[in-house]
Amino acid sequence: MVEELAAIGATVHTFSRNEAELIELLQEWSPKGFKVTGSVSDAPSREQRAKTIERVSSIFYGKLNVLVNNVGTDNIWKKAIDFTSEDYNVILSTNLESCFHFSQLAYPPLKSSGTGNIIFISSNTGLASLRHLSVNFATKGAMNHLTRNLAYSYQINGTF
């Protein structure tokens, strides 16, 4: 997604929890002429999400045209009865809470741009069922619903 956006001329800021991968990608994109910056951040951390959006807002002078919520965690394959509260919280905070919080944090710079857009990358798993992945699938279904609700809420409030 970063390459596609950068290839059409967008200036992009991306983040990853893996610093080595991020540096490698930034070095790969630079010779292509892509305008891409990056930072290390872990989506489940509220503090790191806030710092990431602060940095993005600073880079783009308080304006942001597009927020792409493309986060997820490795699937935890367990029967529903075997999920621990820790499993549940990791999946929920990564797949759903982080997207909602990023959308809240990005609201001011998105509104300032006058053309703010939020894109949620979900999965067909939000529409399906498969035993052993009930929590993972539930978060993707919730993300789909959150997308619709935020679109409606932000439109009604005359935000974008």
URTA-V277126 format. One record per backbone hydrogen bond with DSSP energy under -1.0 kcal/mol. CO is the residue of the C=O (numbers start at 1). NH is the residue of the N-H. E is the energy in kcal/mol with one decimal. If there is no record, write none. Layout:
BEGIN
((CO,NH,E) (CO,NH,E))
END
This chain:
BEGIN
((1,5,-2.5) (2,6,-2.8) (3,7,-2.5) (5,10,-2.3) (6,9,-1.6) (12,37,-2.5) (14,39,-1.6) (16,41,-1.7) (18,22,-2.2) (19,23,-2.7) (20,24,-2.2) (21,25,-2.4) (22,26,-2.7) (23,27,-2.3) (24,28,-1.7) (25,29,-2.4) (26,30,-1.8) (29,34,-1.6) (30,33,-2.0) (34,36,-1.2) (35,12,-2.8) (37,14,-2.4) (39,16,-1.6) (42,45,-2.3) (45,49,-2.4) (46,50,-2.3) (47,51,-2.2) (48,52,-2.3) (49,53,-2.3) (50,54,-2.3) (51,55,-2.4) (52,56,-2.6) (53,57,-2.9) (54,58,-2.0) (55,59,-2.8) (56,60,-2.4) (57,62,-4.0) (58,61,-1.3) (60,63,-1.6) (65,117,-1.6) (67,119,-3.2) (68,70,-1.1) (69,121,-3.0) (76,78,-1.1) (79,82,-1.9) (80,83,-1.1) (84,88,-2.4) (85,89,-2.6) (86,90,-2.4) (87,91,-2.2) (88,92,-2.8) (89,93,-2.7) (90,94,-1.8) (91,95,-2.8) (92,96,-1.9) (92,97,-2.5) (93,98,-1.4) (96,100,-2.2) (97,101,-2.9) (98,102,-2.9) (99,103,-2.0) (100,104,-2.0) (101,105,-3.1) (102,106,-2.5) (106,110,-2.5) (107,111,-2.9) (108,112,-2.5) (109,64,-2.3) (109,113,-1.3) (117,67,-2.5) (119,69,-3.5) (123,126,-1.8) (124,127,-1.8) (130,133,-1.8) (132,78,-2.1) (133,137,-2.7) (134,138,-2.0) (135,139,-2.0) (136,140,-1.4) (137,141,-2.2) (138,142,-2.5) (139,143,-2.0) (140,144,-2.0) (141,145,-1.9) (142,146,-2.9) (143,147,-2.4) (144,148,-1.6) (145,149,-2.4) (146,150,-3.0) (147,151,-2.2) (148,152,-2.0) (149,153,-3.0) (150,154,-3.1) (151,155,-1.7) (152,156,-2.8) (153,157,-1.9) (154,159,-2.7) (155,158,-1.5))
END
